[in-house]
Amino acid sequence: MVAQDIWAQLATFRRQYFQLVNPSQLRWLDDSTLKDPEVQSWIYHHLFHIEEHSTLPPDRYRLRVLKILISKLEKAIDEPEEDAISDDLMEALSSILGSNVMSESESAQQKAYVTYAFPDQDADGGTANDNSVTLLESRSVISSSGTTGLRTWEAALLLGQFLISDRGKTIVHGKRVFELGAGTGMLSILCAKHLGVSGIVSTDGDEAVVDAIKTNIFLNKLDASQTAVKTAALRWGRPLSSRTFLEDYGMDVPEVLVGADLTYDSTIVPALVSSMREFFELNAALQILVAATIRNEQTFETFLNACRRNRFTLQQIDFAPLPESVQDGPFYPTATPIQIWRITRAHTTLDPFAF
């Protein structure tokens, strides 16, 4: 009988696997646990069974994971008459080896299914729901189209964690939400799929990125849902009109604006802040949540100063990333600081204890 904590470890391992965490960084269970027939069966059915999963990682990634797994099992089995490697796992390995697997460099240039999990806990401390979002992403840093918007970055993952928390849910639940620089659309999909927003518009300045968001909406079965994610191309700095907002975006003026990794380039800050000002003109009670990976402190300070010049009220939210060793999903590096800021109009009263 496998202990309950082992199932929890396997669940974390599965979340890492479907997020395509580097196989060497996966939180592997100890060898003696891995050789348990029940554990091997669970791993096969939850990670490698093609018929049970339509969005498996690419062949090259699965092959790397399977090779490590089989190697660990071979080392762990010292009594072949009592223990054995699962036939299903060996067949999965043989099947991939028998196919035309791309090289590492070729595989890196292909889009791949990536599933991000934002688990919440039940009253007993267990996982009540994975709150997963599956995306088709370009895993290279910059895609062939010349944009960084076709993969999900760590600031979006931290902001997603905040939004799934009790504090974050109170901000977006039942609200009209608008995302700037949406990239893969992960935050918009999370809001529509798991956070009970009343409406959501996912925007980006790149038409190719907007088309990719539509694909991800379909993957998450939101294209025909009650809270469908609407998409639009939006270039920052252009005027907005409350009279045409419903016609252009299919939603009344937003109550919450969200964005992640918008401030990495100081040259785009004026247009970004100009758009934020336009949104405040449409709704003075608007709340804006911006998450940023602080790769260059001076660049981010340029953004904060631009907000101050426009008399926005800035408040950094106390929601630090978890250390990588204890992350339960999603998984992302924390060596570079990541911050979340709440931005409102200067006259808006903030609860100093809210965050």
DADACOR-V151927 format. One line per field, one symbol per residue. phi: phi as a letter, one per 20 degrees, with the letter a starting at -180 (. if undefined). A space follows every 10 residues. Layout:
phi = ???
//
This chain:
phi = .fffffffff ffgfffgfem fggfdfefff gffgffgffg fffffeccfg fececfgfgf ffffffffff ffffffedcg fddbegffff fffffffeee fffgffffee fbfcdddcfd defeneeebf lecdcdceef gcffendeed bedfffffff fffffgffgf fdfmdedcde lfmfngfffg ffecdmfeab cdcbedffff ffffffffge ldfcefdfee caecefnefd cffdffffdm bfgfdcdcac ledfcffefg fffffgffff ffbfegdddc dbeefcffff fgfffffffe meedbfefbe ffggfdfdpf dafcfegccd cdccfgefed ffdfc
//
